[in-house]
Amino acid sequence: MLKNLFSLDGRIAVVTGGSRGIGRMIAAGFLSQGAAKVYITARKAGPCEATAKELTAEYGGECIALPIDISGMAGIDLLAAEIRKREPKLDILVNNAGAAWGADFDEFPEGGWDKVMNLNLKTPFFLTKALAAPLRAAASAERPAKVINIASVDGIFVNPMETYSYAASKAGLIHLTRRMATRLIKEHINVTAIAPGAFKSDMNRAARDHGDQVAQRVPARRVGTEEDMAGVAIYLASRAGDYVVGATIAVDGGVVYANAGLEIAG
């Protein structure tokens, strides 16, 4: 009954922003559990193709690079067309591509707001919509299709850094996950989200370059590893996560839910 609970044998997945960081960790995790094909996207062709080649060599399945900028509707439509051309069914979509912008409140630019909100919030919605047909084709009550949105702990608690559009986009993505889940579960498509904390990546340079210092602010006293991120993504994508719908899982070593707040004197 519990055999192959976490298996992704034969499944087809798309991981946006999959050439590095959290996206790469998830793509590797899927391949490690038997996924047949994992398509990864990135703006830059070189790193995208290099990662695809590395992951294909390391695991049994095939990692395929689709270097497309999906920050606007043209790129979203192009990616969706490529997937629909290659695959009649899509089992898993991971909306991971994202951007961040930090600036003082009085200096925060409109361009920094729009760039982040478009990629972090608009793209996951419209890419899921554009890939709805192959997701529906793969979905059944016995084996739902999966959409996994990559949010952030910054959408749950207040990060002291002045990253206004990033925090707003990730909070919006968490609620959008619930709203999309309400609609798509009727068609056996499960929508969930992951809210990562400190993981080494180009977006989180503090965790990447000063991991020991960052770890001191994490209740678990360490930053996240590849296994930590791959593990939760595999769980949600596999049979093990079939009854999880609309939820956001914080993967952060306890930053959000196991951290005491400010002490206020009585």
WOBELLIN-V128854 format. One record per run of one state. SS is the DSSP state (a for helix, b for strand, c for the rest). FROM is the first residue (numbers start at 1). LEN is the number of residues. Records with the same first field share a line. If there is no record, write none. Layout:
SS->FROM-LEN  FROM-LEN
This chain:
c->1-11  16-5  33-4  42-3  59-3  67-6  87-5  96-9  108-2  131-1  139-6  151-2  156-8  188-1  197-2  200-5  210-1  216-8  225-1  238-1  242-6  252-15
b->12-4  37-5  62-5  92-4  145-6  189-8  199-1  224-1  248-4
a->21-12  45-14  73-14  105-3  110-21  132-7  153-3  164-24  205-5  211-5  226-12  239-3
